[in-house]
């Protein structure tokens, strides 16, 4: 037993000499102290309570080129670079990335913003060459869509029902985007609030450009949420959002319920309007893009709330969040059903 104990202490000495930058004479003093301590404690508790934890902690500081096979009699192999970090290292790495102020450009969102601009300026049907940014005929359309009497009782087969629903979605979808982006505003290159407010007017024309420089956040401080975010996090904000969605959908369905419009005729007229209206075609393009891209901030939100594992792949995240990706109602359902932060 003394022989094996001395061999164990010798291995401890070799391990410590690899993992510190102390002078040899000081290492010998430390070895003597360990020897005296081990001789005075005739049990394995010293090894389990002192040496083993110390070995584990010090292993993380061994440089790659100095890692060797240590303590072969205990089956302890050299630490691998991928398995070396302790659980706490993940938190440190995560916080470091969250506080990183480096400048990065997301090429995917840059491409989407460019594509939307090209579509708006050159490709959208109904573009007026004298006023490419906004066709005058669409001004009349929007004024009709803002008239409640026309929305609730549209002309038969006019396509205004679907056009009104499309317009009203820009009250709801940008609201969900705002709730996802505003909670991670710390350490962002650009403040999200101006882009979120503009999103209620131009939709993806504001939100997608913000995503070009937006940084993914794995942690947020929910104690520093604004009153609006706390209202949706702790109060009845999510319930009000559900209520607004129900109102929008009900206003769309009323003409069909009371027989003042038919679904097939309305859909046909809406398709014709898409092919002739710059506003309608651009709004549909924008709505589709926002409903697809919302997966990105939703995944980060789900990871922060432990709904998704931190290492979940895009495919795994999309599979688990699939019910919440249904256009319009899915993202609203996520805001309502998502796990709440611990207070």
C-alpha positions in Angstrom: 0.0 0.0 0.0 2.8 2.5 0.8 4.5 1.7 -2.5 1.3 2.4 -4.5 0.6 5.5 -2.5 4.1 6.8 -3.2 3.7 6.0 -6.9 0.4 7.9 -6.9 2.0 10.9 -5.3 4.9 10.8 -7.8 2.3 10.9 -10.5 0.7 13.9 -8.9 4.0 15.6 -8.8 4.6 14.9 -12.5 1.1 16.2 -13.3 1.6 19.4 -11.3 4.9 20.1 -12.9 3.2 20.0 -16.3 0.4 22.3 -15.4 2.2 25.1 -13.5 4.9 27.6 -14.1 6.4 27.4 -10.6 10.1 27.0 -10.1 11.4 23.5 -9.4 12.3 24.1 -5.8 8.9 25.5 -5.1 7.4 22.4 -6.7 9.5 20.2 -4.5 8.1 22.1 -1.4 4.6 21.5 -2.6 5.4 17.8 -3.2 6.7 17.4 0.4 3.5 19.1 1.8 1.4 16.7 -0.3 3.5 13.7 1.0 3.1 14.7 4.6 -0.6 15.3 4.2 -1.1 11.9 2.5 0.8 10.1 5.2 -1.3 11.7 7.9 -4.6 10.7 6.3 -4.8 6.9 5.9 -7.9 6.9 3.7 -8.9 7.5 0.1 -10.9 10.6 1.1 -7.8 12.8 0.5 -7.5 11.6 -3.1 -11.2 12.0 -3.8 -11.6 15.3 -2.1 -8.3 17.1 -2.8 -6.2 15.6 -5.5 -8.9 14.5 -8.0 -10.7 17.9 -8.1 -7.4 19.7 -8.3 -6.3 17.5 -11.2 -9.5 18.2 -13.0 -9.3 21.9 -12.6 -5.6 22.1 -13.6 -6.2 19.9 -16.6 -8.0 22.7 -18.4 -4.8 24.9 -18.3 -2.5 22.4 -20.0 -1.3 23.8 -23.4 -2.0 21.6 -26.3 1.6 20.8 -27.0 2.2 19.7 -23.4 -0.7 17.3 -23.0 0.6 13.8 -22.3 -0.8 10.6 -21.0 -1.0 11.1 -17.3 -1.8 8.5 -14.6 -2.1 5.5 -17.0 -2.7 3.1 -14.1 -6.0 4.9 -13.5 -7.0 4.9 -17.1 -6.9 8.7 -17.4 -5.9 9.7 -20.9 -4.8 13.0 -22.2 -7.6 15.6 -22.4 -9.0 16.0 -25.9 -9.3 19.6 -27.2 -13.0 19.2 -27.8 -13.8 17.6 -24.4 -11.5 19.7 -22.3 -13.8 22.6 -21.3 -15.7 22.3 -18.0 -19.4 23.0 -18.0 -18.8 26.5 -16.7 -16.6 27.2 -19.8 -19.7 27.1 -22.0 -21.3 29.9 -20.0 -18.1 32.0 -20.2 -17.9 31.4 -23.9 -21.6 32.2 -24.4 -21.3 35.5 -22.5 -18.2 36.4 -24.4 -19.9 36.0 -27.7 -23.0 37.9 -26.4 -20.8 40.9 -25.4 -18.7 40.8 -28.6 -19.0 44.2 -30.3 -17.2 43.1 -33.5 -18.6 44.1 -36.9 -20.2 41.3 -38.9 -22.4 41.3 -42.0 -24.9 38.6 -42.5 -24.7 37.9 -46.2 -28.1 36.0 -46.3 -30.0 39.1 -45.1 -27.9 41.4 -47.2 -29.0 39.3 -50.2 -32.6 39.3 -49.2 -32.6 43.1 -48.7 -31.0 43.5 -52.1 -33.6 41.2 -53.7 -36.5 43.0 -52.1 -35.1 46.4 -53.4 -34.7 45.1 -56.9 -38.2 43.5 -56.8 -39.7 46.8 -55.5 -37.9 49.0 -58.0 -37.8 46.9 -61.1 -39.7 43.6 -61.0 -43.0 44.2 -59.2 -46.1 44.3 -61.4 -47.8 47.6 -61.8 -44.7 49.8 -61.5 -45.2 53.3 -62.7 -42.1 54.4 -64.6 -42.7 58.0 -63.4 -43.0 57.0 -59.8 -41.2 53.7 -59.2 -41.1 54.0 -55.4 -45.0 54.0 -55.2 -47.6 53.7 -57.9 -50.3 56.4 -57.6 -53.1 53.8 -58.3 -52.0 51.9 -55.1 -52.9 55.0 -53.1 -56.6 54.6 -54.0 -56.3 50.9 -53.1 -54.9 51.5 -49.7 -57.5 54.2 -48.9 -60.2 51.6 -49.7 -58.5 49.0 -47.5 -58.5 51.4 -44.6 -62.3 52.0 -45.0 -64.0 49.6 -42.5 -67.3 49.6 -44.5 -65.5 48.4 -47.6 -63.4 45.8 -45.7 -66.5 44.3 -44.0 -68.6 44.4 -47.1 -66.3 44.5 -50.1 -67.6 44.6 -53.7 -68.4 41.2 -54.9 -65.3 39.5 -56.4 -63.1 42.5 -56.0 -60.2 40.8 -54.2 -60.2 43.5 -51.5 -60.8 40.9 -48.8 -57.5 39.2 -49.2 -55.8 42.6 -49.8 -57.2 43.8 -46.5 -56.0 40.7 -44.7 -52.6 41.2 -46.2 -52.5 44.8 -45.1 -53.6 44.0 -41.5 -51.0 41.3 -41.1 -48.5 44.2 -40.9 -50.0 45.0 -37.5 -49.2 41.6 -36.1 -46.1 40.1 -37.8 -43.9 43.2 -37.1 -45.2 43.1 -33.5 -43.9 39.6 -33.0 -40.6 40.5 -34.6 -40.3 43.4 -32.3 -40.9 41.2 -29.2 -38.2 38.9 -30.3 -35.6 41.6 -31.2 -36.1 44.2 -28.5 -35.3 41.7 -25.7 -31.7 41.3 -27.1 -30.9 44.9 -27.8 -27.9 45.0 -25.5 -24.5 44.8 -27.3 -26.0 45.2 -30.7 -24.3 47.4 -33.3 -27.6 49.1 -34.1 -30.5 49.7 -31.8 -33.5 47.6 -32.9 -36.2 50.0 -31.8 -36.2 52.3 -34.8 -36.2 49.4 -37.2 -39.1 47.7 -35.2 -41.2 50.8 -35.3 -40.5 51.3 -39.1 -41.5 47.6 -39.6 -45.1 48.5 -38.9 -45.0 50.8 -41.9 -42.6 49.1 -44.4 -42.4 45.6 -42.9 -39.4 43.7 -44.1 -38.1 46.9 -45.7 -36.9 47.8 -42.2 -36.6 44.5 -40.3 -34.5 42.7 -42.9 -31.8 45.4 -43.2 -31.5 45.4 -39.4 -30.9 41.6 -39.5 -27.8 42.2 -41.7 -25.8 43.5 -38.6 -27.8 41.8 -35.8 -25.9 39.5 -33.6 -27.4 36.3 -32.2 -27.8 36.4 -28.4 -27.7 33.3 -26.2 -28.5 35.2 -23.1 -30.6 38.2 -22.1 -31.1 40.0 -18.8 -34.9 39.8 -18.4 -34.6 42.0 -15.3 -33.8 44.9 -17.6 -36.7 44.5 -19.9 -38.7 47.6 -20.8 -42.2 47.9 -19.4 -43.6 46.9 -22.8 -41.6 43.7 -22.9 -42.5 42.9 -19.2 -46.1 43.4 -20.1 -45.8 40.7 -22.8 -43.6 38.5 -20.6 -45.4 38.8 -17.2 -48.7 40.4 -18.0 -51.6 40.0 -20.5 -49.7 41.3 -23.6 -49.7 38.0 -25.3 -53.4 37.6 -24.7 -54.1 41.0 -26.3 -51.9 39.9 -29.3 -54.1 36.8 -29.6 -57.2 39.0 -29.5 -55.9 41.3 -32.2 -55.2 38.3 -34.4 -58.7 37.0 -33.9 -60.2 40.4 -34.9 -58.1 40.5 -38.1 -59.1 37.0 -39.1 -62.8 37.6 -38.2 -62.9 40.8 -40.3 -61.6 38.7 -43.2 -64.1 35.9 -42.8 -67.2 38.1 -42.2 -68.0 38.6 -45.9 -67.8 34.9 -46.6 -69.9 34.0 -43.5 -72.7 36.3 -44.5 -72.6 35.5 -48.2 -71.5 38.9 -49.5 -68.5 37.3 -51.1 -67.4 33.9 -52.4 -64.0 32.5 -51.7 -63.1 31.3 -55.2 -64.1 34.6 -56.9 -62.3 36.6 -54.2 -59.1 34.5 -54.6 -59.2 34.9 -58.4 -59.6 38.6 -58.1 -56.8 38.8 -55.6 -54.5 36.9 -58.0 -55.3 39.4 -60.7 -54.5 42.2 -58.3 -51.1 40.7 -57.5 -50.3 40.8 -61.2 -51.3 44.4 -61.6 -50.5 46.1 -58.3 -47.0 47.1 -57.1 -48.2 47.5 -53.5 -50.0 44.1 -53.4 -47.2 42.1 -55.0 -44.6 43.8 -52.8 -46.6 43.3 -49.6 -47.1 39.6 -50.4 -43.4 39.2 -51.1 -42.5 41.0 -47.9 -45.0 39.0 -45.8 -43.6 35.7 -47.2 -40.1 36.7 -46.4 -40.9 37.8 -42.8 -42.8 34.6 -42.1 -39.8 32.5 -43.3 -37.0 34.5 -41.7 -38.8 34.8 -38.3 -37.4 31.3 -37.6 -34.0 32.9 -37.0 -34.8 35.1 -34.0 -37.4 32.5 -32.8 -34.7 29.9 -32.5 -32.5 32.2 -30.4 -35.5 33.0 -28.2 -36.3 29.3 -27.8 -32.7 28.5 -26.8 -32.7 31.4 -24.3 -35.8 29.9 -22.7 -34.4 26.3 -22.7 -37.2 25.2 -25.2 -34.4 24.2 -27.5 -31.0 22.8 -26.6 -28.1 25.2 -27.2 -26.5 22.8 -29.7 -29.7 22.2 -31.7 -29.1 22.2 -35.4 -31.2 24.3 -37.8 -33.1 21.2 -38.9 -33.8 20.1 -35.3 -34.9 23.6 -34.3 -37.2 23.9 -37.4 -38.7 20.5 -36.7 -39.6 21.4 -33.1 -40.8 24.9 -33.9 -42.8 23.8 -36.9 -46.2 24.4 -35.3 -45.2 28.0 -34.7 -44.1 28.6 -38.3 -47.6 28.6 -39.7 -48.0 32.1 -41.4 -49.5 34.7 -39.1 -51.0 32.5 -36.4 -47.9 30.4 -35.7 -45.6 33.2 -34.5 -48.4 34.7 -32.4 -48.9 31.3 -30.8 -45.2 31.2 -29.9 -45.4 34.5 -28.1 -48.4 33.1 -26.1 -47.1 29.6 -25.3 -43.3 30.1 -25.0 -41.8 29.3 -21.6 -41.4 32.4 -19.4 -38.1 33.5 -17.9 -37.6 32.7 -14.3 -38.0 35.8 -12.1 
